[in-house]
Structures are given as C-alpha cells and as structure tokens.
Amino acid sequence: MLDVAVPFYGRASAAVFSPLESMSRSALVVRRLTDAIALGLLPDAEQLPGETDLASIFGVSTVTVREALSVLRGEGLIETRRGRGGGSFVRTPEDGIVQLARRRLDGFALSELRDLGDVYAAISGASAALAARRSSSEDVDRLSRVAEVLASAETPDARRRADAQFHIEMAAASQSPGLYHEEVRLQAEFGTLLWIALGDDTSHAQLVDSCRAVVSAIERRDPPAAREAAEGRVADSTARLIDYRLREHRP
C-alpha cells in the first residue's frame, strides 16, 4: 500500500529516478530529467545527485550522465556550481516549460497523440475507479483540497502544477503502486503536452468542474461514475491538444 502521507514531490520523484532501459543513452537521461523539471518533480534550485549517483540510479555510465548534464546546462535547465557545496542545481525558466513542451509536441504524429491520450485516459479511469473502492476519507479530503487549489490558481503555471498534483493524488488514492507509477510516467510523457492547450480561463473552469466531478464520484463510492469522469477529463484535454496541434501546423 502506498504511503499517501508522503508529500507529492517526494512520492513522485521515485518514479523519475527509476532505472532506464538497458538501451538508454544520454538523450534518454536528458528526456527523463527535462520531464521531471517540467512537471515540477524537480523544483527550482533543487540539487541533483552527483554524476556517479545519477549513473547508478539510471543504470548508465558516468560519461553518459556527463553528456546529458552538458545538454541540460546548454538549455538553461541546470547550473553547475564549483567548490564547496557545489553541484548541479535545477533552474526552472519562467516560460521555458511551455517552450519545452512545444518542442516535444513537434516530435509527435497525430496518431501518437491519440494513442497516448487513450492510454492516459485508461490509466486515469482505472485509478479513479479503484479510488472509489479503496480510498480513505483522508484521501478524499486531500483530493478535494487539491481541486480547490486548482480552482483558485490564477497563473497558467500554478494551474498546470495543481492539475498534475490532482492526477497523482488520485493515483495514490487507488492504492495501486503499478497504476501510480504509470500515472507519474504518463504525467511526464504526456501531461506536460496537455498543458500547452489548457492555459485559458475557459479550459481552466472546465478542468475544475471535471476534478470536482471525479471527487464527488469517489466520495459517493461510485466506481463507474468515477471512471467515466476521469476518462472524460483526459479525453477532453487530448482533443484540445490535437486541435491546438492542427491549428499550429496549418499552412
């Protein structure tokens, strides 16, 4: 059973630093750390583990880690300080997260976006349905608080982070480590892309309503309704992203 008392960033960072596949190279290390910074799992000014520790965590060589950190420095996402107390520290640019996501979006075909949306909706729906069966009253209270944080968030960045936290808290409430890990992975891979098309007030209001619908279904112990609400909010967000992509690439 997950320890849902652990703070959001602490729980989620475990998935960020899980070992990479055996074919991993520096680009995959860059991708993993960039996603973690974009998602907020590695907050601004956070010190990264040393090169040797990162190599051990990711299952790659120190040379690969060094190459990846060089790329991240070049993109302004980390800075390296020398001397006592030195190391590599996260630098979150003010608008760099959206720019990073837009660059990522260009690498996806529409069919890939639809497929990712289908997978993400399935994971979110399963998490919500299990949360309706297994969650404690404390879990429901936590989800309600996160939904209200999203409702009161005024900036796009605050809204993105609150929405990501809602998804991850919902997965934690499912009491399924496997679903939780998949949620965090998909948040990093796909959630950051969804944020691109969710910055306006209309989409924010719809996100808040959909969050409250999920919480209400979980609180009522209604798994089918919870699944439908969770799948629907991801499907709506995916449709917005695809529409955004079509507009941006229209001649």
Secondary structure, DSSP 4 states (H G I P E B T S, - for coil): ---TTS-HHHHHHHHHTSPPPTT--HHHHHHHHHHHHHHTSS-TTPBPPPHHHHHHHHTS-HHHHHHHHHHHHHTTSEEEE-STT-EEEE---TTHHHHHHHHHHTT--HHHHHHHHHHHHHHHHHHHHHHHHH--HHHHHHHHHHHHHHHH--SHHHHHHHHHHHHHHHHHHTT-HHHHHHHHHHIIIIIHHHGGG--SHHHHHHHHHHHHHHHHHHHTT-HHHHHHHHHHHHHHHHHHHHHHHHHHT--
